[in-house]
């Protein structure tokens, strides 16, 4: 039998609060000090509260929400092969055989070599990715537990935020305890990336590994390449051959074709009625004027994220309204772009008709609240079974995740329309993931369905690592290749305009002042863009006292800075340029309302810099301005890279070019960083501003670039009495 004892505790305090304590009972079989003992621990809590505290107490015990995971009811019916590189070596390029890889790559892209050529390019890119990732292997590196989640470990990886190395959520990283490599048997532990931060990643490991982990323990770290995306692209090239997508990938329609009779449309967005290019594009997409060739929507800056996407969304809605049996697959390269499509569609579409399909690796915190109802009816990502999935009128997903539809056995031809927004950002093999396996043939052997590609081939394209893959065309999107190489999508010689049965170029710029638009319009858009920006907004800085030339709201401020790096981070920053930027910010925020100048909020100002460290330093500098502008929310001022600003706009844009030494330009080209020798990055950077563009940089470096050095920029001038010649004199002295 056992005895029961009650222990009474008393607690006294004169201060309100919560007081935890640990009570330890020690038990011994005898009083002897040498006798073994065992202990019982009890955790006790005491609170000294008032009546108000009792009223504010929790109404129910806290139960944390289940972590959103993924529930998969879509079986894997189509195999995704490994596509092991195996014997694929760089040396194969030098074989003299006509059927050798080298001959295939140099012969140009055709229907006959499409699959083989792109598979070779994908192998080359993957080989380069493996070489690149090994450069970042880290010996004798400590890890520590995450302060907010003890199940995660933090590994410092300088440069990771700039994809140096490229590490994404869900990627695997291998670690070996330092010193074990000298032993006979080496145990490698696999950790998975849960979060990527500025200069570190958070990793999840097995409980076995964590049970023996101690903060500061050192490991040899090995980065790996996630092969899923390349495997999906390899399969897509095979399916393109198998399902005979030649009329989509190498269209040869009749350029003299008369457009089908267009029915007047009752638009959801009535503003499109005032834009003839947008209205025509929607009519032709609904009529299927280009079929089986893809229909292209070419959307330059300012006709972009709002106007181009609105055109795509309106076309999708009109197809659903006029073709009751239509099934639409709408894709984009990124989750943010796919989310925008879904949000715009839901403005006039019942949510039960739309399914937003996410990859299981998607961070649930990043899913917009308005889209959650289109993910599932419970708190998790769900892949419905094939039969349920095929009931939806529209499926929205990323290009890569669209491969899950093929793997799940959704039959070819199920989707009557495939729309790809931001198509200029994706490599061709990524785009065809959404096409290969999803288009079919009718009983007469004719291709069914309509493909629509929307984007701007003059803005940021896909990022690749392999110089050989780039040399042989891998960096060209399907949208860009069709516009460059296929006569259907080129201007007709007799009248100098596009055939709108196949392509529409949006011409109305609703964003920028004519002076801001002038240079990119001349360089990239054949001076066809028309200014339709709000006159009051676009002219709001034409009389700013710091303009070198009134009514010309573009400033180039020459500064002799220095390329700097710190600690182990490979990212560059330029302090001199940051000081100039802060001076301009003070002038902008302190001068508002004076001499008729419009007031401006920090949220209407953006700062673009090409390097993550420069972005970090600018944000740090902004904190020092907070005390000077107590009424202004400096934290609302966005600072980011070119990629973060693509598709966005601000009334005022400041650009920090950073680079003050030509010796690093080649490195920038390799990693797709910087503005020098990258005209697409230049184009995006200078076309974000509505009313005022300020560029800060070293003219001696920039004028050596074919784009920055064009005569157009010589008209811009400089500010603050710092002419290009004076900067050059200062540097030489």
Secondary structure, DSSP 8 states (H G I E B T S, - for coil): -------------SS-EEEEEEEEEEEESSS-TTS-EEEEEEEEEEEE--HHHHHTS-SS---------EEE-S---S-------TT--GGGGG---TTSHHHHHHT---TTTHHHHHHHHHHHHHHHHHHHHHTT-EEEEE-EE-SS-TTEEEEE-TTGGGTSS---TT-EEEEEETTGGGSSS---EEEEEEEE-SSEEEEE--HHHHHT--TT-EEEEEE----HHHHHHHHHHHHHHHTT-HHHHS----TT-----------SSGGGGG-HHHHHHHHHHHHTTTTTS-EEEEE-TTSIIIIIHHHHHHHHHHHHHH-TT--EEEEESSHHHHHHHHHHHHTSS-GGGEEE---TTS-GGGS-HHHHTTT-SSSSEEE--HHHHTT-SEEEEETTTTHHHHHTT--TT--SEEEEETGGGS-HHHHTTTTTTT--B-TTS-B-SEEEEEE-TTS-------HHHHHTTTTS-HHHHHHHH-GGGS--TTT----TTTEEEE-EE-S--HHHHHHHHHHHSTT--EE-S-HHHHTTTTT-TT-SSTT--EEEEE-----B--TT----B-HHHHHHHHHHHHHHHHSTTGGG-----GGGEEEEESSHHHHHHHHHHHHHHGGG-TTS-GGGSEEE-HHHHTT--EEEEEEE-----GGGHHHHHHTT-SSTT-HHHHHHHHTSEEEEEEEEE-HHHHTTSTTTTSHHHHTT--STT--HHHHHHHHH-
